[in-house]
Amino acid sequence: MSEQKIDRGFIDKLIELEYIYHPDITDRTSLEYNFRSKFEPLNRVRLTDGEFASLLDDTVAPDVLTAAHTRDGYSCFEQHKDAAALANIANKHLLAPAAFQDFVDGILQCMIFDCDQPSDLSWKARTKAELALMEDCAPYLAKRPQGRDISGLSAYEQ
């Protein structure tokens, strides 16, 4: 069996699995262009050329295991950094960090900001506390959804 027949068989199998064959992708430049044109809309981001080059450097590596460990380490670092930032905000406003984390997770899951939570404070004291909390929390929430809007958050942004 010739190499050409093996390649054709592989391409036919991929098409059967509903992959799309792109005869226009003939070199690395066209492959990167295609990847970028799919990656940015799917992730709701616009990358600068430098950011895209960095993404490629981080994800395209001859040693797949090393690249996976690097991504996992960065993801873990980001999660710890986010948790520490939320804990600092919660402690500053005398809130339980775990409850505040759940509150923020709910906002990010639904993409709707609704601060109406039961409280024993008067409306005036509650409004003051809510505004102080949101002064710290709004910038954090604004950068988390990667280009999507959290409904209701704009009322607290400055």
Buried (B, 14 or more C-beta within 10 A) or exposed (E): EEEEEEEEEEEEEEEEEEEEEEEEBEEEEEEBEEBBEEBBEEEEEEBEEEEBEEBBEEBEBEEEEEBEEBEEEEEEEEEEEBEEBBBEBBEEBEBEBEEBBEBBEEBBEEEEBEBEEEEEEEEEEBEEBBEEBBBBBBBEBBEEBEEEEBEEBEEBEE
